[in-house]
Amino acid sequence: MPSTPEASGSAVQREKGPAPALELRSITAGYPGRPPVVRDVSLTVPAGESVALLGPSGCGKSTLARVAALLHRPDAGSVSLHGAPVTGWRYRAPRAQRTSIGFVFQQPRTAADPRLTLADLIAEPLRATRAVPRRDRAAADEHVRPLAASVGLTGDLLTRRPHEVSDGQLQRACLARALVLRPSLLICDEMTAMLDASTTATLVNAVESYRAETGAALLAIGHDRPLLTRWCARLVDYPALPVPASAGPRPPSLRETAHHH
Amino acid sequence: MTPLQPEPGGRNPMRTRVSAGIVAVLALAVLSVPLFFPLDQQAVNLRETLLPPSWEHPFGTDGSGRDVLLRCVYGLRVSLFVGIVAAFGAALIGTAVGAAAGLLGGRTDRFVMRIVDTFSSVPHLMLGIFIIAMFRPGVWPVILSIGLTHWLSTTRIVRAEVLSLRGRPYVDAAVSGGASRIRVATRHLVPAVLPQAGLAAVLLVPHAVWHETALSFLGLGLPSHQASLGNMIQDSRGTLLAGDWWPTLFPGLFIIVPTLAIAGLAGAWRERLNPRRRSELML
């Protein structure tokens, strides 16, 4: 009998298919001393599917992405990954849960430690989790080289430091870093906002071939509707005008405004 | 632009070159002189007391007939040793405490910073005297006394730096990549603050030298027979009023000139580290 993911799941999941890769329920999040930037937002990314989250700048998309990547603890609401509820964020999240999500930031400049070469940057998650011995450069290279090639980074760039490469080249390295631990969910927060069309195409293709190979789910966040329409199976509009909790009706949850393409 | 005129932005290559020259000459002196001219710390020559500067004794002799130049070099040697060890020890404590406070944050951070405030509220020379009073006179109590009272400024610098760095997206990326707190600290944060901490350590060296000489001058530092700049000034205080200026002036210059030269070099380094200047260069 072929083993399927459902075989090990609960009765409910057997009926409804595998648990969603990411489920955000009524998330409210923000920063101390300020009103919350994300209010009562819900969003589901089914396993293996691609969902795009569209919204204008400054509407809280990035904060929501950080909540989903377990980098920012929400004030209210719950997150579950593949059906497992998340109980801790940042260092308090179990390492396996944290690394099951690959995260690509909008600004490669600030997302790259300026002291590391691109090869070390890409290999850093392998070393941090001791997936390869920390001093074994050859073992790390075995993982880094094919990955670098798949995002279009040539070998000579790998010995350079971030200030010696362009934004596009650095973002390729950041995408490779997000993929190096083979995450089952990839979150791209405005991954291509800073980049030219050809780099954008390379990165999107790299993400899609990784997904075709591993069946990983994708949450792509951005404001470029034509790109995200072509890239993702499902488009979700972020509520345009967050209404303060005290006044007026609560903003519609994302699931209610979602529509298929 | 003449070389003496400082460049806009405070860079002064002439000052840097002069400082580097002085530091190089004095470093060579304190390292090589003991190989060729051994000094018997106890020896006196009562037939040659208070000779003014001459070819035989370029800095003259002191009230016990000891050559002032040789004792200045030996005094600088011990002062620099104490200054460097104490300053780097203090910077090491400061970096460790500051990084821990900045990284752990919350209650730990508040607790550590209240301790820092408490230490800062007491004059550190007095605190140093308390520490030194617990030991027999010697080099290591002086180092301990200076090292244990000068880690506060480094702690503040490193903590502030770590607090600003730990919110950076690249730290988020490390967390997302499965890094532990310790990994983030050792891989991303401490290497980033090391230049600042190293600079703080070098800036502390002149200050530590002044402390060593001040403690010796007060009779609390090195044993009084030992050639030390503070001891020499203390010994020759009485003869100064009689018009014998050389046993006081030369040790004084041996305190001021090297420490200003080290401070000058540290200043040049600080300007290179200044992120605003660096970003201007990159544009």
Contacts between the chains, C-beta under 8 A, distances in Angstrom:
chain1	res1	chain2	res2	distance
A	66	B	172	7.2
A	69	B	172	8.0
A	69	B	176	5.7
A	70	B	176	7.5
A	71	B	172	5.0
A	71	B	175	6.2
A	71	B	176	6.2
A	90	B	175	5.4
A	91	B	175	6.7
A	91	B	180	7.0
A	91	B	181	5.4
A	95	B	178	4.7
A	95	B	180	7.9
A	98	B	175	6.8
A	98	B	176	6.1
A	98	B	177	7.9
A	98	B	178	5.6
A	99	B	176	7.5
A	99	B	177	6.6
A	99	B	178	4.2
A	101	B	176	6.6
A	102	B	176	7.6
A	103	B	172	7.5
A	103	B	173	6.9
A	103	B	176	4.6
A	105	B	169	5.0
A	105	B	172	7.4
A	105	B	173	6.7
A	107	B	169	6.8
A	110	B	168	6.1
A	110	B	169	4.6
A	110	B	170	6.6
A	111	B	169	4.3
A	111	B	170	5.4
A	111	B	172	7.5
A	111	B	173	5.1
A	112	B	170	5.8
A	112	B	173	7.7
A	113	B	170	4.7
A	113	B	174	7.6
A	113	B	187	7.7
A	113	B	188	5.3
A	115	B	188	7.9
A	115	B	191	5.7
A	115	B	192	7.0
A	124	B	174	6.8
A	124	B	177	6.0
A	124	B	179	7.6
A	124	B	187	7.3
A	125	B	177	3.2
A	125	B	178	5.7
A	125	B	179	7.7
A	128	B	174	6.6
A	128	B	177	5.5
A	128	B	178	5.1
A	128	B	179	3.9
A	128	B	180	7.3
A	128	B	183	5.0
A	128	B	187	7.5
A	129	B	177	7.4
A	129	B	178	4.0
A	129	B	179	8.0
A	163	B	282	7.3
A	174	B	173	7.4
A	177	B	173	6.9
A	177	B	177	6.8
A	178	B	176	7.8
A	180	B	177	7.9
A	181	B	177	6.9
A	181	B	178	6.8
